[in-house]
């Protein structure tokens, strides 16, 4: 069997991994994505006449953000990554 070519993660899986990676043990956390916006000419076909003005929205950064209370897109770090017991 060959190596997988694509590995994907559900939203909550990615959030769990980031909480654990940052060694966070408390608080409600959600994903955050910083985006940019650029406009310009985009070629949509083989000739120069196939040029349109378009918008590109690059994904600049991915991260996690602490929330004051639980919500539909938050995870509780103490459940995802409980602190070690002494």
C-alpha positions in Angstrom: 0.0 0.0 0.0 1.4 3.4 -1.0 1.8 6.5 1.1 -1.3 8.7 1.4 -1.2 11.6 -0.9 -3.6 13.9 1.0 -4.3 14.0 4.7 -7.2 16.1 5.9 -8.5 17.1 9.3 -11.9 18.0 10.7 -12.2 21.4 12.4 -12.2 20.0 15.9 -9.3 17.6 15.2 -7.1 20.5 14.1 -8.2 22.6 17.1 -7.4 19.7 19.5 -3.9 19.3 17.9 -3.1 23.0 18.3 -4.3 23.1 21.9 -2.1 20.1 22.8 0.9 21.5 20.8 0.7 24.7 22.7 0.4 22.8 26.0 -2.8 24.7 26.9 -4.8 23.2 29.8 -7.6 25.7 30.4 -10.0 28.0 28.7 -12.4 27.8 25.7 -10.6 28.0 22.4 -11.6 28.4 18.7 -9.8 28.5 15.4 -8.9 31.8 13.8 -7.8 32.5 10.2 -6.2 35.8 9.1 -6.9 36.6 5.5 -5.8 39.3 3.0 -7.5 40.7 -0.1 -5.9 41.5 -3.4 -7.6 42.6 -6.6 -6.3 42.5 -10.2 -6.4 40.9 -13.6 -7.1 37.2 -13.7 -6.7 35.2 -16.8 -9.6 32.7 -17.1 -8.8 31.3 -20.6 -6.1 30.8 -23.1 -6.1 34.3 -24.7 -5.6 37.9 -23.5 -9.3 38.4 -24.1 -10.0 35.9 -21.4 -8.9 38.4 -18.7 -11.3 39.6 -16.0 -10.9 41.7 -12.9 -11.0 39.4 -9.9 -10.3 39.2 -6.2 -7.9 36.8 -4.5 -8.2 36.1 -0.8 -5.0 34.6 0.5 -5.1 32.7 3.8 -2.2 34.4 5.7 -2.2 32.7 9.1 -4.0 30.0 11.0 -4.2 30.0 14.8 -6.3 29.6 17.9 -8.0 32.2 20.0 -9.2 32.1 23.6 -12.9 32.8 24.1 -14.7 34.1 27.3 -17.4 31.4 27.1 -18.2 28.1 25.3 -19.8 28.2 21.9 -20.6 26.0 19.0 -17.0 26.3 17.6 -15.1 26.2 20.9 -13.3 23.4 22.7 -12.6 23.3 26.4 -8.8 22.8 26.8 -9.2 21.1 30.2 -11.2 18.3 28.5 -9.0 18.2 25.3 -5.7 18.4 27.1 -6.1 17.9 30.9 -3.1 18.8 33.0 -0.9 16.0 34.2 -1.6 14.8 37.7 1.4 15.1 40.1 
